[in-house]
Amino acid sequence: MNAAARLPDGYAWATGLDHAQALLTDATIPLLATGERERDARIAAVLTRYGPAAGPLPRPARACARVVSTGDDPRLGRLAATALGRPHHHYPTLAQALTDPGPAGGSVLLTADPAHLTLAHLLPALDTWTRHGTRLGLLTGRDTPAALFLLAKILAAPSTPDGTSALIDGTTGRSRHLHRPGAPRLTTAETIGSPWRTLLIDAHGSAAHAHLGTAVLCGLPGDAERTRTGHLVPGGCTPDRCKTAPSSGLTVHHPHDLNAAVLGLYICNAITLGPDEQYPTTVNLALDAVDGHPAAIFGLLRGDADTTTEDPHAAADLLHTGADLGAVTMDANRRAAERGLTGGAAVLLGDPDHHPHPVRSDRPAPPAPRTSPPRPPAAPTPERDRELADWTQRTAEAALFEAALGDSLAHRPDPGLDQCLRSMADVRAAAQTLLRRTAPTRRLDHEELERLAHQWAEHALALLTRTRGGAFGRQLTALRATHRIHGTTPAPPCPHCAMPLTAQHLTSVLGPCDRIAVTCPRCGPAHSHPAGQPPLTVHAPAAVHPGRPFTLTVDGPERGLLAIHLHPRSSRSASYAHTTTDLAPGPLTVGLDVPTGLVPELDRLWLVHADRFRLSLHQRRVPVLPTECNPGNSPRTS
């Protein structure tokens, strides 16, 4: 075994957690060697940049601040409590810890193994401690040396000049200084390569990767992407090549290389700690950041947070008034609650009592919760013949759907989408003209209306193949553009991550065209269908295997046109297997030919059903795995 790298003064390698406790008693910050030369050298280099520990060791006691540990071994929690001068409480499980949340207010630093910090564990914890006004932070890492390294950084002095903060906006590919009027423009490359007190990243991505315009952030921790059992992933990420950025025009960066004391990740599922929650390999943004410079990482722990560009700026405003990191995370969860989310949307890896920026006496109070405007009353249903009213209603909904899709062109022009919309509008207008002509006599030309509805469906489903990207998301957004949330109910668990789903009843200003939207907090949208219409029931394999057929069975609606797509993680890429078919009474079995050479990632199964100018959408996450990796032979139903 190679000798561990030389640490700066004030730090020392420990032989174990008991030795670490002894070193701490001698006012020395302990570290555990990982046995990996590059990783140990990085630990030494990062601590050299941080410098000696700030303040005495152990820290003086702080009121209402506690350390809570769970699991079989309380030693890491006891060590953190000693170093930070806080009382220590140990429980065998997190559920038991939540039965004793402690006094209201203050903070909790929770130490636990990542396997015990899944979304299913964290949502109740956030909900419980938030209701008690308690700020929460996590002390964890991919292993014990990583968690102890995070504690060392928490204890270390800041290493960057005060007030230097930046934002990387991956959705536009631009970067900028925060709270520095008149500062020169930044390129993303300059931002990634510069030291910051706080660096915020707002981007599309996943637990493993984030797209930053001309660059990609890859959570690869070592020499190659591996499964949890240590096997190499064919075609997986390597230090100089990311599977999500095969183009030579994109540069690859890793969270452990970002020189920021505080890292904010406004990326869907960025804080995913459980090993089987998303794609089952070692690539992980948050855990890789723990192995690097940041002493605190906060970000989104679910896929349905629905943040806007306003959210990272609100966090920056709070940080620059001197708020502690726990308050910043609580504010992010407050904002998510205003959007209808329960249980929290963001979590912190680090000390919730840490103030990255000086406290200002003129700090404004957190804004009061905003109230949603009242839902407008539903428009009255025209007193017409039932069939005429139904067709009229459906075509009116289709016009609103087309208008909402058209609005998205102002932000993201797309010739393919524009052409599909023109075709849809022509067909729908022809149907509305036919309905107006036949309204006085109520003698509907059903055959012609069905023909026009089928044409409209063909154009609507062609969006999935003719547009440059994001077609499913555009459709989903447009379908609820005129709706408001009327109520929520629990739904069966997600077939991929097993998290409980939430069903929202959406009401529309059109009156009867209510919709049901089912969402997974980890995987994002699952279903969207008109209320009163049965959803698609899908029995599909648990994984996609390159070169092997993907066979699924669909049940539910008995008419209409159905499109089925297997789509890669990136919204910029086209579906690699898809088909469109007519529905008939009874179950439908469909086989998709899966090509070889797929990128091993967490992909998407899309189903879009069109029936008489109405759409239903179904989405599920499916991992692309080598043939020898099989998460289960039985199909999963949703």
Disulfide bonds with the S-S distance in Angstrom:
none
